[in-house]
Amino acid sequence: MRIVCIGGGPAGLYFAISAKLRDASHDITVIERDPPGATYGWGVVYWDNLLSMLFHNDPPSARAVRAQSALWQDQVILRNEQAAYLSGYGFSVGRATLLEILGQRATELGIDTQYRHDVEDPSELADADLVVISDGANSRMRQRHSEHFGPHVDVGSNPYIWLGTDKVFDNFTFAFEQTPAGWIWFHAYPSSAEISTCIVECTQQTWQALGFDSLSNEDGVQLLEKIFERPLEGHTLISQSRGEPARWLHFTHVTNKSWYHDNLVLVGDAAHTTHFTLGSGTRLAMIDAVMLAHSLYEHDEPSTALADYDRRGRAALRPIQAAAHTSMAWFEQADRHLDREDAVGFAYSLASRQSAQPPWRLPMHRATQIPAVRTALRGLSTARRRYSAFRRKESAADSLTKSQRIAHGS
């Protein structure tokens, strides 16, 4: 089968890898309009469930991703000078690093990846048996066929900006700072041994009152550094990505009535988006990729395969998108929780924002703030993580964080 993927992000590259692994006879081309390594954003977070899927689907690329990932344990919630904690661990990896790993793996498998190539003329795709549309939330290819896919876009009310910082956070950190104009916050996590991702958000009212609608990019970043001087510990924020300054945006929540039409199929953000506070965008894109590759492998008729992918994918996504919508709405009302709760109570509200909790959960949450209890919970998390690593046959080298590899000289 002649397959062309429009877009060389995680969805397009990982689909190409997954499809080629299942059928080496596929002739697959990935077309990306940007140069190699160019990416929006800094890093992505993921959890054990994605890592297990990656090891099951393609161990070589999974090992490379794990080797370049940072491990963080606990979530820290800072409310002005107060701190609270949520137990649990996760991983994060630089987005450019992830794309480099997937691009190299695609090349190893004989996939033709064409960078700096923008498909302007649809006739370029005339000989393709399947066109995988993986060019992001603002997909131009999807828009060309919008009458068939039926896209719908909701726009969130909170402005946010995706930045980096030279402070390397040890944990996934939420920092909420009160200003005369209202509350403003970031969530941050390590992207590499030198850089952390730092996503800043606030309400539209606070954003305007702080003057971000009129400040230059440089002045706006300096103001944010001043506001977050305490949690950043004097470190700087980095705006430049791809040679361009980061811009304030409003999140676009994308859904589609159908994920396929004729020989066209949507994957990743072109098909759906989930709010960044859920941290699932890349995970879901790669799950799409595996699901589509598997459907094509299981069904001889491409139309049947695409229908199967559409049915199963959209059914699995509904509860996730509902949770993401709830999370986005909660952060749009975060000021109300911040004004009436201390750090520990606020952390509980944040953790339980997607569903109602039984009464006993709050006192249990307060107990987890005791250092000895938190240490015990971290030990349990470590045991679970090691068991998961054992089941997916990770080696000891796979499990080292980047900083640990540097310390070991490997």
C-alpha positions, 0 to 999 in steps of 0.5 A: 500500500502506498501511504502518505502522512501529512505532518511529521509530528508524533502522530504521523511518525509513529503511525508510519513506524507502526504500520511499517512494522506490521507490513514491511511492504508498505511504501510510506512517505512522511511529509513535513513542512518544517525542517528536522527538529523544528517543533512548537513547545518544549516538552511532553509528559507521559505515564507508565501506560504509554511507556508500556504500549511503546515497549510492546509496539516497538521496543527500540524506539521505546528504549530510546525515549525512556533513556532520554526521559526525566522521571519526576516523583510527586506533584508540588502545588505552590500557592504563594508561599504555601506548598502542598503535595500530590503523590504519583510519578510520571515521565517527561521528554523534550519534544524535539528529542522525541521527534528526533528519536521517531525520525531516526527510527522511521529512517531505519525502517525505510520510511521516506521522510521529507522535510521542508515540503509543504503540500500545496497541490492535492495532485501530489497525493493522487497516487496514494492509497491512503493519506494520513492527515497528522498536521495538527489542531489547525490542520489545513488538510482537514479544512480542505475537506471540512464538509466531510470531517465535520470539524467543530472547534470550541475556544477556551476563555483563559489565555496561556503561553508555552514557555521554557525555563532554565530552572530544571524542576525535580517534580511536576510543579504548579505555582499559583501567584496572587497579583493585584490584578488576580491570580496567575499560575504556571505548571512546569516539568523537566524537558531535558537536563537543562530546560523545563517546560513552563506553561503560564495561564490566567483568566482573560480579566487578569491578563488584560489587567496585567497589561499583557495585551499591550506589552511587547514579548520581551517586556511580557516575559520580564513581567512573568519572571518578576511575578514568578521570581519565588517559584523560579528561584530567580531563573529566567523564562525562555520565549524563543522557540523555532526562532520565534517568540512564544505567543499568548493563545486560547486553547482550541478544543477540536472534535470531528464528526468523522475521522475518515473520508474515502482514503483520507484519515485523521490522527492526533490533534487533527482529529481531536485535542485535549486540554494541556492540563490533562497532559495527554495530547502526545499520548493520545496521538501515539495511541491513534497511530497504533490503533490505525496501524493495527486496524489496517493490519487486521482488515484486508479492505482499507475502507473497513479498516478506517471505519473500524479505527473511527468507531473504536477511536472515537468511542475510546476518546469520548470520556477522555475529552469529557475529562479534558473539558472538565479540567479546562473549565475548572482552571477557568474558575480556579480563582474562586478556589484559590481565594477560599482555600489554603494550599492543602485544600486547594491541592485537593480541589485540583486533584479531584477536579474531574469527579466527585470524591467520597468524604473520606478522601479529604482527610486522607489527602491531608494525611499525605502532607505528613513527610513520613507518609509522603515518603512511604507513598513515594516508596510504594510508587517506586515499587510500582514503577519498578514492577512495571519496568520489569514487566515490559523488560526494561533494562537498568540502563533504560530506567536511568534518568538523563541526570543519572546517566550523566553521573554514571558517565553513560 
